Structure formats: structure tokens, C-alpha cells
Amino acid sequence: MPDSPLVLPAWAQVGDKRRAHIARVTALLDSWAGAMTLDADEAQRWHDAGAWHDALRDAPDAELRALASTSAFADAPVNLLHGPAAAALLRQAGETRGELLMAIEWHTVGNPAWGRAGRALFMADFLEPGRGFMRADRAFLATLLPRDFDGVFRQVVRMRMEWTLREGNSLFPETVALWNSIR
């Protein structure tokens, strides 16, 4: 239930720093869900996406590779595998909410087929207040989100793409398709 204590799956592998990040992301999603008066099912989906998105962030590389081996991320850099790996374990545990699984699996690069849960998680992961860069800009966007979900999403996707390019990293085809679907 949203606004409940953070509960990670038994198989989660996170240290204290990552657990704190997950708690901030989940709290942000819960606050947006409340401000937007989402129905209970959608609010729960957002909460669970926040609570589970980084559940394997500190897992060993070999475990992540094995769990993500049948996903679209099979050949991706290891730092992108925690989402697909978590989604795989959630599926194995019987999770059937497709929108939730897609949100978790693709939260690092984006996906144009996302519903609001994926988009909300993508934004919360970027806008959570514990990150040290562009604090004022990100805080402003976080407060604006309940009134302009789509506008904030467009801005966050743009900012994340600009950072990726500035760092000299490649853009995933899904990231480009996501941008092309919202501009």
C-alpha cells in the first residue's frame, strides 16, 4: 500500500546507500500518486515500481548477466542489468502486472511502450532529492509533476539524453524511440 514502509523482496541485494535511494524514489512516487489522486491499483503499481526497481542493484555481475540473459538487455553493459534481472525474478515469483514489470525492466533507458508507471518511475529515479546535481531544477520539476505530468516527462527524457550524450555514451534505440514518441 502506498505510504507504507519500504518492503524489499527477500531476494533483494542492496546496501544502505541504495536502500535509501529506493526509499526516496518510492516516497516521491507515493507523493505524486496522492497529489494526482490515482486509484488504488495504479498508486500501488507506482509504489511497487519504486520499491523494486533497484532491488538487485548491488548483486554480483555474473548473477545479473544470468538473470538478464533472455531479455533485450542480454548484451548490455552490466550497469543496466539490474532492472531486467529484477523483472525476471518478479516474473518467476508470479508477478503478472505487465506495466509494472516493463517499468522495472526498462527504467534505466526508457521505453516508448510504457504506461504511466514506467514514465513515473523514470522521472522519480532521476528527480529524487538525494542526487547531488541540479538540485533546484530537479526539485522544481518534482513539484510541477502532478500538474504537468507529460511536460515534466518530456523535460526529464531530454535532460537524461543530453547527459548520456555529454558523457559520450550511446543512446539505446528504445531511448531514441521514447524521445520521438513525446516530442
Secondary structure, DSSP 8 states (H G I E B T S, - for coil): -TTS-----TT----HHHHHHHHHHHHHHHHHHHHTT--HHHHHHHHHHHHHTTTTTTS-HHHHHHHTTTSTTTTS-GGG-HHHHHHHHHHHTT---HHHHHHHHTTTT--TT--HHHHHHHHHHHH-TT--SSHHHHHHHHHHTTT-HHHHHHHHHHHHHHHHHHTT----HHHHHHHHHH-
